[in-house]
């Protein structure tokens, strides 16, 4: 059995576990589900790519950002 961790294909449960171990106090399965509903990237099989998810979080909602044009 392959027990390797694939950061590009994590279940929501595993993503929550990793982020909590990294220090997040607010992350839950429900908050990730809300993020997905709001447009966070998700793989076709329902897994999450940690790198893409983190980039999406960092990007955030920039609708209040000043227009750079």
NUFIRO-895968 format. One line per field, with one value per atom (N, C-alpha, C): residue number from 1; x, y, z. Coordinates in Angstrom, 2 decimals. Atoms other than C-alpha are relative to their C-alpha. Layout:
N
n <- NUM:...
u <- X:...
v <- Y:...
w <- Z:...
This chain:
69
n <- 1:1:1:2:2:2:3:3:3:4:4:4:5:5:5:6:6:6:7:7:7:8:8:8:9:9:9:10:10:10:11:11:11:12:12:12:13:13:13:14:14:14:15:15:15:16:16:16:17:17:17:18:18:18:19:19:19:20:20:20:21:21:21:22:22:22:23:23:23:24:24:24:25:25:25:26:26:26:27:27:27:28:28:28:29:29:29:30:30:30:31:31:31:32:32:32:33:33:33:34:34:34:35:35:35:36:36:36:37:37:37:38:38:38:39:39:39:40:40:40:41:41:41:42:42:42:43:43:43:44:44:44:45:45:45:46:46:46:47:47:47:48:48:48:49:49:49:50:50:50:51:51:51:52:52:52:53:53:53:54:54:54:55:55:55:56:56:56:57:57:57:58:58:58:59:59:59:60:60:60:61:61:61:62:62:62:63:63:63:64:64:64:65:65:65:66:66:66:67:67:67:68:68:68:69:69:69
u <- 0.84:0.00:0.88:-0.76:1.32:-0.56:0.43:1.13:0.57:-0.59:2.78:-1.08:0.89:1.22:0.16:-0.05:0.36:-0.64:0.48:0.06:-0.87:0.81:-1.61:-1.35:1.27:-4.49:-0.36:0.35:-5.62:-1.51:1.41:-8.99:-0.20:0.29:-10.70:0.41:-0.36:-10.19:1.51:-1.46:-6.44:0.49:-0.38:-6.18:-0.23:0.29:-7.83:1.06:-1.00:-5.45:1.36:-1.29:-2.36:0.00:0.05:-3.47:-0.08:0.03:-4.27:1.38:-1.35:-0.84:0.95:-0.82:0.63:-0.35:0.32:-1.08:-1.33:1.30:-4.48:-0.95:0.98:-7.05:-1.42:1.34:-9.98:-0.45:0.34:-9.88:-0.89:0.90:-12.70:-0.39:0.53:-14.20:-1.07:1.06:-17.11:0.58:-0.59:-14.86:0.62:-0.54:-13.13:-1.14:1.16:-16.51:-0.54:0.43:-17.50:0.96:-0.99:-14.24:-0.20:0.24:-14.94:-1.24:1.21:-18.43:0.27:-0.35:-16.82:1.01:-0.88:-14.50:1.39:-1.32:-11.51:0.19:-0.24:-9.85:-0.15:0.18:-10.72:0.26:-0.25:-9.53:-1.30:1.20:-12.04:-0.49:0.39:-12.00:-0.42:0.43:-12.92:1.12:-1.13:-9.45:0.45:-0.48:-7.63:1.52:-1.43:-4.20:0.39:-0.37:-2.63:0.63:-0.70:-0.46:-1.00:1.00:-3.35:-0.97:0.91:-5.60:0.66:-0.72:-2.96:0.12:-0.09:-2.46:-1.35:1.34:-6.22:-0.29:0.21:-6.33:0.78:-0.85:-3.45:-0.56:0.57:-5.06:-1.18:1.11:-8.18:-0.98:1.01:-11.00:0.59:-0.64:-9.32:-0.95:0.96:-12.53:0.12:-0.20:-11.63:1.36:-1.33:-8.10:-0.10:0.04:-7.37:0.39:-0.31:-7.26:1.37:-1.38:-3.65:0.14:-0.07:-4.53:-0.09
v <- -1.19:0.00:1.24:-1.23:3.44:1.03:-0.97:5.81:1.39:-1.31:8.76:1.07:-1.14:12.15:0.76:-0.70:13.82:1.37:-1.34:17.57:0.58:-0.47:17.99:-0.70:0.73:15.64:-0.43:0.28:15.90:-0.03:-0.03:15.00:1.24:-1.16:17.85:-0.29:0.37:15.99:0.10:-0.05:15.66:1.44:-1.40:19.30:0.72:-0.60:20.38:-0.42:0.52:18.18:0.66:-0.62:19.58:1.47:-1.43:23.19:0.24:-0.13:22.69:-0.27:0.28:21.14:1.15:-1.14:24.19:1.24:-1.09:26.43:0.68:-0.63:27.36:-0.38:0.24:27.75:0.07:-0.25:28.60:-0.97:0.87:25.95:-1.15:1.13:23.41:-0.57:0.56:21.11:0.91:-0.90:23.52:1.25:-1.21:26.53:-0.30:0.38:24.67:-0.18:0.16:23.70:1.37:-1.35:27.38:0.64:-0.52:28.32:-0.59:0.66:25.78:0.60:-0.61:27.20:1.42:-1.37:30.65:0.04:0.02:29.49:-0.56:0.60:27.83:-1.18:1.09:25.36:-1.38:1.38:21.68:-0.91:0.97:18.70:-0.67:0.67:16.79:-1.12:1.11:13.92:0.46:-0.53:16.22:0.28:-0.28:16.43:1.45:-1.37:19.69:-0.01:-0.22:20.78:1.07:-0.91:22.41:1.28:-1.16:24.73:0.95:-0.84:25.97:0.61:-0.51:26.33:1.14:-1.06:28.34:1.26:-1.15:30.59:0.70:-0.58:31.11:0.79:-0.70:32.05:1.30:-1.19:34.50:1.07:-0.96:36.10:0.72:-0.57:36.67:0.74:-0.79:38.95:1.39:-1.27:41.84:1.01:-0.92:43.61:1.40:-1.31:46.44:0.59:-0.48:46.76:1.12:-1.07:49.96:-0.51:0.39:49.62:0.53:-0.40:49.67:0.57:-0.56:50.88:1.49
w <- 0.00:0.00:0.00:0.13:-0.97:0.98:-1.00:2.00:-0.25:0.28:0.26:-0.05:-0.02:0.64:-1.31:1.28:-2.66:0.19:-0.28:-2.12:-1.11:1.12:-5.49:-0.08:0.01:-4.65:1.42:-1.40:-1.01:0.18:-0.38:0.39:0.86:-0.84:2.19:1.44:-1.38:5.47:0.22:-0.13:4.86:-0.09:0.11:3.81:1.32:-1.31:7.07:1.00:-0.94:9.02:-0.20:0.30:7.28:0.40:-0.32:7.66:1.50:-1.46:11.35:0.60:-0.48:11.89:-0.31:0.38:10.16:0.83:-0.90:12.72:-0.20:0.21:11.30:1.12:-1.06:14.04:-0.53:0.52:11.78:-1.08:1.13:9.05:0.45:-0.24:8.95:-1.36:1.25:6.36:-0.58:0.45:6.20:-0.66:0.59:5.52:-1.36:1.31:2.69:-1.00:0.89:1.24:-0.43:0.35:1.38:-1.00:0.95:-0.37:-1.39:1.28:-3.10:-0.67:0.54:-3.53:-0.50:0.38:-3.81:-1.15:1.15:-6.59:0.22:-0.25:-4.93:-0.95:0.94:-7.30:0.65:-0.44:-6.98:-1.19:1.06:-8.98:-0.42:0.52:-11.10:0.91:-0.87:-8.60:1.40:-1.29:-5.71:0.97:-0.86:-4.23:-0.20:0.03:-3.58:-0.19:0.18:-4.81:1.02:-1.07:-1.74:-0.54:0.55:-3.83:-0.68:0.66:-5.97:1.01:-1.03:-2.91:0.77:-0.73:-1.03:-0.86:0.89:-4.06:-0.10:0.06:-4.28:1.28:-1.26:-0.58:0.06:-0.03:-0.95:-0.92:0.95:-3.98:0.65:-0.72:-1.91:-0.89:0.70:-2.84:-0.24:0.30:-4.58:-0.63:0.59:-5.55:0.59:-0.63:-3.14:-0.33:0.32:-4.49:-1.04:0.98:-6.39:-1.39:1.38:-10.17:-0.36:0.32:-11.31:-1.40:1.36:-14.81:0.00
